[in-house]
Structure formats: structure tokens, C-alpha cells
Amino acid sequence: MIAVPEMKLTREALADSLVRLGKINKNIVVLDADLAKSTLTNKFAKEYPDRFFDMGIAEQDVIATAAGLALTGKIPFCATYGVFLPGRCWDQIRVSICYANLNVKLIAAHGGVSVGADGATHQALEDIAMLRAIPNIVLLMPADAIEMAKAADAVLKHVGPVCIRMGREKVPVITKPEDKFEIGIANVLLEGSDVTLIGQGSLILYECLLAAEELKKKGISARVVNMHTSKPIDGKCIDKAALETGAIVTAEEHQVIGGMGSAVAEHCAKSIPTPIEFIGVQDRFGESGTPKELFEEFGLSAKFIIRAAEKAISRKRKK
């Protein structure tokens, strides 16, 4: 039986990490688009008021200003909701940041339907697809508060554009302090031999772990992988899963079109063609509700993952 995990905010872990890193590196600056109380960048503002800039509801200006600051040697972290970043400033991200390959870090909050009552207009479900197509950018969604703190360190060390995606609500702590975090290298949370469940984000990864427990009762051994990096995708991990389990299920709080699952499928198509089933938002907009209600409504909970796993297994080529 899986123990009920501790619940923590990933956005708070990132905010605390920015304060910690800001003390070490004086070049870090933070820009927010009038949402500092929600993104919790107000913590950085309190500690380093001369290095914090509230740009108001002007996301395009946030990115353009960040580009200028990066050219002077500063390391800008730009925060707002994922529906606005990249939603309202995609062109500025593409041309001013990524085309120039500038050292700007993007923080996209409110990722996924688990945002809850804020509803469709504020649930970022297309952000990975929008950004993944742009060259030079790295895309991350750390699983939990522990992993977010490690990711912040990795993002600071990485020179170039990075986007950190995060949700709003408290999420299960499913990783350990001793676990390694490396951009582009997935972590295996549970070993298995019949099917691989590749998840992104703690809420859905926890559902994958619950699904694996139920599948075990049916005699099915499920591997669970934390694919915290959408780009660059961990091809070696995917190949290993394809060869050793022969069936894959991807699970994410994003449209099934263009998200992490698409990246996995693209890799398999050119490397090791494998039966894949996709858990995610099926080409529709979000709705208001509790995270639990929305996971059921959008088919993201463990019971849907179990069905997808069984279907993927049934599609394996007979030896």
C-alpha cells in the first residue's frame, strides 16, 4: 500500500530557491507581471527590492525587458501564468529570447487542470506545445517541492533559455532529497517489466504509482518514470522502456497534442516503434472544479491510466 505523501507547493519551493540563489548570485533579477502574490516572487521582492521588477499586466514588456537585462549580464527570471507566458508573448520569447539564445529563465505557473476553480481561461494546457517547437529552449516540470529546489540550481547553471512549468495547488512529495536531478535525464520511480507509465508532474505521477499498485494485483508489472524534462526528451530512458517493457503510457496535465507524450511518440517513431497510449486533455478546454473532480472529468486518474496500460499491453506484437 502506498503511504499518503506529504503535500507541498512547488511554487513556494521555487520562490524560496530564488531567494537562496539570489544571495549567492547578485546577477539574478526577477520580473513579474502583476502576479507576485500568486507566483510567490514577492518573497524575492522582499529580500532584494532593487532586483525585482513588477512590470504590470504587460507580458510582452516583461520578455523584452528581460532580453535587454540578459544582454547586460543579468540573469532574469520572468514569472506569470502559463496561459500568459507563452500565451501573450510567444513572439517575444521566440525572437527576443530564443533566436538570440539569451540566458533568460521563464516561470510558467498554473500549468494543467489542477489549477481548479480558476477554470479554462487560466488553466495552461497548450504551453508545452507552443514552446517545444521553438529552438534553443529547455522545458521543465519538476515533480514536487524537493525536485523544484534541485531544478532551480540546475536552471541557474544552464546557460540559455529555460522554462519552468508548475501548478498551483499543493502536490504530493514523491521524490527523495538524495535523488539526482539533471536536465534531460528522467528518473525511474518504480521498476517494472510489462508496461512503462511515463508521467510529468507530481499529481499525475502519484496517480501512475497508484495505477502501478493496482496493476500489480492483476499480475502486471508497471515501470513508473518521472519525465520532468519535455525538451530535451530523455531518448535513452524511452528506448530502455520500449525494449524492456514493450508498451508505454504517457500521462500529463496538458493537451495530448504537442505535449510531453507527443515528444515521447516522436522519439519512438524514429527509434523503437512501440505501442503508446496517451493520458492527457483530449483536445478540449478546461473547466472549473476541484483538482480531484477535474482529474476524473478529464480522464487523468489512476483508473484511466490502468485502462490505458492494459490497452497498450494488448497492442504489443506477438513474439
Summary of the structure (lengths in Angstrom):
residues: 319
radius of gyration: 19.0
end to end distance: 33.7
largest distance: 65.0
contacts: 1187
relative contact order: 0.13
helix: 42%
strand: 21%
